[in-house]
Structures are given as structure tokens and as C-alpha cells.
């Protein structure tokens, strides 16, 4: 392959991984699609595209050069044989969501190979590690859990403080109603 062609491919990889010209996306997966039929591949790409996940088959040596020095660099060891990168160019879709989608895609395409993934610079190598990654909470889920954990004790405390006050308010309201009707208020025994 000529140097001009290699330069064009490298430029294409960079444009795909960082379309806005910013830094290369920090979360991605390496998968192997060898053994999938054309129909399975098309369905997989279509399903993933609907969830803002892209798949590009890469030339390993050129992809290593593109991701060298980025947060995707741990993936270089996984780029061997038939390789494809599954990534998203949006911040909302993380490696956790990519892993979830690809793990669920294994049902329809059992020959899909999950080589590994990178989440915030941490490598998850092999099918088992990717399946564990798919069980992680997403950023939004983790934030929701944190907020719930922070608000939980406050809710309990406010309920404890409100309870006796509400009971006292109820007693005072009953006394007020009896006095308005002209009834006698009994003594506590």
C-alpha cells in the first residue's frame, strides 16, 4: 500500500474518531466480526447506528498509529487479526453503553468476538471483562444513585421531624373545631 493511501486511511480514522477535530474519543471497543454473515453484519451496524454507535473495520497497524498517545492507547494490544472499532462520537454514549449493546448483540450474532474495551483509559480485555463492563452503571445512572443516596437521609430526617408536628397540628385542629361548635374540650386523663 502506498504512503498516500495510508495517509488517507489515517486521516479517515482520525475524522471518524474525532469528527469535530477535538481529541479522539475516550471510550471504544475492539471487536472481531469474522464469521458473521453479511446480513448479521448489516443488522448489527444498523442497530448500533440507531443508538449512535459506529463500527469501522480497521487496519491494525494504521489504527495503532492513530490511537497512539490517546486515551485509547491501551487498545493497541488488542488490535490483531480481524479487528473493528465500535465507538461513539457523542459524549452521551460511553463504553458501558457500547458494551451493553454488543453483549446483547451476541444473542443474534454468537460469532461476534468481544476483544476488549477502554473506559476512561482503563482496559477491559476479553469477553468476560467486557460483560462485566456492561454491568457497570452509566454516568447518568451513577449520578442518580449518588443523588438518591444523598437525599435519602434528609428525607427520613424531615419525615421524623414532620411526624410529631403533624400529630400536634391535628390535635390543635380538633380542639379548634370543638370550640367553634361550642362543645366542651375534655381534660386529658
C-alpha positions in Angstrom: 0.0 0.0 0.0 1.4 3.4 -1.0 2.1 6.1 1.5 -0.6 8.3 0.0 -3.2 5.7 0.6 -2.0 5.1 4.2 -2.2 8.8 4.8 -5.7 8.9 3.5 -6.8 6.0 5.7 -5.2 7.5 8.8 -6.9 10.9 8.1 -10.2 8.9 7.7 -9.7 7.1 11.0 -9.0 10.4 12.8 -12.0 12.1 11.2 -14.2 9.2 12.3 -12.9 9.1 15.9 -12.8 12.9 16.4 -15.2 14.4 13.9 -15.1 17.9 15.4 -11.3 18.0 15.3 -11.2 17.7 19.1 -9.4 15.0 21.0 -10.0 11.4 19.9 -13.0 9.8 21.7 -12.0 8.3 25.1 -14.3 5.3 25.1 -14.3 2.5 22.5 -14.3 -1.3 22.0 -12.4 -3.6 19.7 -14.5 -6.4 18.3 -13.9 -9.2 15.8 -16.6 -9.6 13.1 -15.0 -12.6 11.4 -17.6 -15.4 10.9 -20.6 -13.1 10.8 -22.7 -13.2 7.7 -23.4 -10.1 5.6 -26.9 -10.0 6.9 -25.7 -10.2 10.6 -23.1 -7.5 10.0 -25.6 -5.2 8.3 -28.2 -5.7 11.1 -25.5 -5.2 13.8 -24.3 -1.9 12.2 -27.9 -0.7 11.7 -28.9 -1.5 15.3 -25.8 0.2 16.7 -26.2 3.2 14.4 -29.7 3.8 15.8 -28.1 4.1 19.2 -25.3 6.5 18.0 -22.6 3.8 18.0 -20.4 3.4 14.9 -18.4 0.4 13.8 -15.4 0.6 11.5 -13.2 -2.2 10.4 -9.6 -1.1 10.8 -6.2 -1.9 9.5 -4.4 -2.8 12.8 -1.1 -1.1 12.2 -2.7 2.1 11.0 -5.2 2.2 13.8 -2.4 1.7 16.3 -0.7 4.8 14.9 -3.9 6.8 15.2 -4.7 5.9 18.8 -1.1 6.1 20.0 -0.8 8.8 22.6 -4.5 9.0 23.2 -6.7 7.5 26.0 -7.5 4.7 23.6 -3.8 3.6 23.5 -4.5 0.5 25.8 -6.4 -1.0 22.9 -3.3 -1.4 20.8 -2.5 -4.8 22.3 -6.0 -6.0 21.2 -5.6 -4.9 17.6 -4.6 -8.3 16.0 -6.4 -10.4 13.4 -9.7 -9.1 12.1 -10.5 -6.0 14.1 -13.2 -3.4 14.2 -13.6 -0.4 16.4 -17.0 0.2 18.0 -17.2 3.8 19.2 -19.5 6.8 19.6 -18.7 10.4 18.7 -21.2 11.7 21.3 -20.4 12.3 24.9 -23.7 10.7 26.0 -22.7 7.2 24.8 -20.0 5.7 26.9 -18.1 2.4 26.7 -20.6 1.0 29.2 -23.5 1.5 26.8 -21.4 0.3 23.8 -20.6 -2.9 25.8 -24.2 -3.4 26.8 -25.3 -3.2 23.2 -22.6 -5.5 21.9 -23.2 -8.0 24.7 -26.9 -8.1 23.8 -26.0 -8.4 20.1 -24.2 -11.7 21.0 -27.6 -13.4 21.0 -28.3 -12.6 17.4 -24.6 -13.0 16.3 -22.8 -15.5 18.5 -19.7 -15.4 16.4 -19.1 -11.8 17.3 -15.9 -11.5 19.2 -15.6 -9.1 22.1 -11.8 -8.4 22.3 -11.9 -5.6 24.8 -12.9 -2.0 25.7 -11.5 1.1 27.2 -13.4 3.2 29.7 -11.7 6.4 30.8 -8.3 5.0 29.9 -8.8 1.6 31.8 -8.6 -1.5 29.6 -11.1 -4.3 29.9 -9.6 -7.2 28.0 -11.5 -10.2 26.8 -15.2 -11.2 26.6 -15.6 -11.8 30.3 -14.2 -8.3 31.2 -16.5 -6.7 28.6 -19.5 -8.5 30.0 -18.6 -7.1 33.5 -18.2 -3.7 32.0 -21.7 -3.9 30.6 -23.0 -4.4 34.1 -21.4 -1.1 35.3 -23.8 1.9 35.8 -23.7 4.6 33.2 -22.6 8.1 34.2 -26.3 9.2 34.4 -27.2 6.1 36.5 -24.3 6.6 38.8 -25.2 10.3 39.3 -28.8 9.3 40.0 -27.7 6.7 42.6 -25.5 9.3 44.2 -28.3 11.9 44.4 -30.6 9.3 45.9 -28.0 8.3 48.5 -27.5 12.0 49.4 -31.2 12.8 49.6 -32.3 9.6 51.4 -31.2 10.5 54.9 -32.6 14.1 54.5 -36.0 12.7 53.5 -36.0 10.4 56.6 -35.0 13.2 58.9 -37.6 15.6 57.6 -40.3 12.8 57.9 -39.2 12.3 61.5 -39.4 16.0 62.3 -42.7 16.4 60.5 -44.4 13.4 62.1 -44.8 14.8 65.7 -45.6 18.3 64.4 -48.4 16.9 62.1 -49.9 15.0 65.1 -49.8 18.1 67.3 -51.4 20.1 64.5 -54.2 17.5 64.2 -54.9 17.7 67.9 -55.0 21.5 67.8 -57.3 21.5 64.8 -59.7 19.1 66.6 -59.7 21.4 69.7 -60.4 24.4 67.5 -63.2 22.7 65.7 -64.9 21.7 69.0 -64.5 25.2 70.4 -66.1 26.7 67.2 -69.1 24.3 67.6 -69.4 25.3 71.3 -68.5 21.8 72.6 -66.6 21.3 75.7 -63.0 20.3 75.4 -62.4 17.3 77.8 -59.5 17.0 80.1 -56.7 14.5 79.4 -56.8 11.7 81.9 
